């Protein structure tokens, strides 16, 4: 990774149907370090998930469901939006139509947008690998923000079970903008 400029930070978030990103409340001193702890999003796995799209095509023989056109996934206060979402489920692990599918991975593309409260992430594409517990957001510009705190690069890699994450710049530089007014006072 010596050729790729990267900023590593820590996430404590877990997933809804897919997975999400972290908040951006860092102090200026933490921004100078290569690792930081960030409060992540904790979501309840027992909250209902609502999925809307212009079209749904289920291909049980291929163990996948394709949602296309204005895809919107909501669970609690968390929302995922994209132009397309493909859910791949494990063979013999239930079915999407039965609501009991064991999800292997989820791919989203065409303007990916994630939001939970004041936290947001945008990317061109994303892959949530439920088996490996990884999340990868990619794009010409991947942006994470909370209020006026903004992180941007071109690829965000998250190990969901440990919360370890890395934001890569892919030839350029990772950019971070921190608002000192966002710091909490004790």
N, C-alpha and C positions, 0 to 999 in steps of 0.2 A: 503494500500500500504506500510505499515511499513516493511513487509518482502521482498518487491521487491525494489531493488535499482533503482532509476529513475532519469533522468535529464529532467526537464521541460524547454521548451523554447517557444518562440513566432514565429509564422509564419504569413506572410501576403499574401501568395500565393493563387491563384485560380486555376481552372481546365481547362484542354483542354477537350477532350472527357472524360477523367478520372480525375485525379487530380495529383498534384505533391508535391514535398517536398521543403524545404527551403535552402537558402544559408548558408554558415558556416563562415561568417566574424564576429567573436567575438574577443573582446580584452581579454587578460589574466585575467583582473579584472572581466569581465563579466562571465568568465568560472567558477569562484568561487561561483557565485550566483545560485539560483535554477531557476530563470527566466531571460530571456533575450529577446531583440527585435532583430529580424533578418529580413533582406530585403528578401521578398519572390519573387516568379515569378508571374508576371502579364501577362496573355495571352489574346489575343483578341478572344472573342467568335465568331467573324464574319470571322475568317480565315478558309479556307477549311481544312478538316481533311482527310488524306489519310491513309487507312488501307490496309496492305498486309499480306497474310498468305498462307500457302500451301493448306489449305482447309477451306471452309466456309460451315457450315450447319445451315440453318435457320429452327427453329421449331416454327412456328407461334402459333400452338395449345398450346405450353408451354411458349409462349412469351419470347423466347430466341434465340440468335444467337451465335454459337460456332465457333471461329476462332482457328485453330490448326496448328502447325508447323511454326516456324520462324515468329511469329506474330510481325509486326512492325506498330506502329501508329505514324504519324507525323502531327504536326500542328505548322506552323511557325518554330521556332528554337527549339521546344521541340519534343523529341522522346521517345516513350515507346516501349520496346521490351520484349517479353516473349515467352515461348513455347506454351502457351495456353491462350486464353482470352474468357470468356463467358459474353455476354451482356444480362442482364435481363431487359426487358422493361415492362411497365405497360399495363395490359389488357385494350383494348379500347383506348390506347394512341398512335395509329398509328402503323406502321410496319417498321422493319429494311429495308426491300427491297424497301419501298417507301421513305426512308430517313427522315421520320417524326415521328420516334418512340420516345416516352417519356421514357427515360432511368430511371430505378429504381436503379440498381446497376451493377457493373462490377467486375468480379473476374478474376485475372490474376495469373498464376503460371508457374513453370518450368523456373527458372532463370529470375526473373524480373529485368529489367534495365530501369531507367529513366534518361534522360539527358536534360538539358536546358542550353545552353552556356557552362560555366565552372562548372556548378553544376551537380552532379550525385547522384543517390541512387540505391542500389542493395538490393534485398531480395529474398527469396524463393517464397513467395506468397504475394498477395495484394488484398484488397477489397475496392472499391470505392462505398460508399452508397450515391447516389445522393439525395435521399429523406431526409436522416438524415444529409447530408452534412459532412460525416466522411470519413476518409481515414485510413486504417490500413495496414501497411506493416509488415510481419512476416518472420522469418527465423532463422536458426542457428546463422547467423550473418547478421543484417541489417546495412548497411553502408551508411552514408550520407557524401558527400565530396564536397568541392570547393577548387580547388588547393591543397595546403598541409594541409588544415583544414579538419579533419576527425572526425566524430562521429560514434560510433558503439555500438549496443545493439542487442536485439533479437526481439523487437516489437516497432514500431512507430505508435502512435495514434494521429491523427490530426482532430481537429474540424475545417472544412474548412471555415465556415462562420465567425468565430471569430479569426482564426489563432492560437488558442491555441494548443499546441502539447506536447507530452510526449514520451520520449524514455526510454524503460524499458530494464533491463538487464537480467531478468528471471533467477534468481539464482546466477548469477555472478555479475559483476559490469559494468556499462556503462563506456566506454572508450572514451576520447576526446583527440585529438592531435591538438593543435593550433600553427600556424606559426606566430610569432610576426611580420614578414615582410609583412604579408597580411593586416595589419592595414592601414587604409587610414589616411593620414596626412592632417590637415587643413591648 
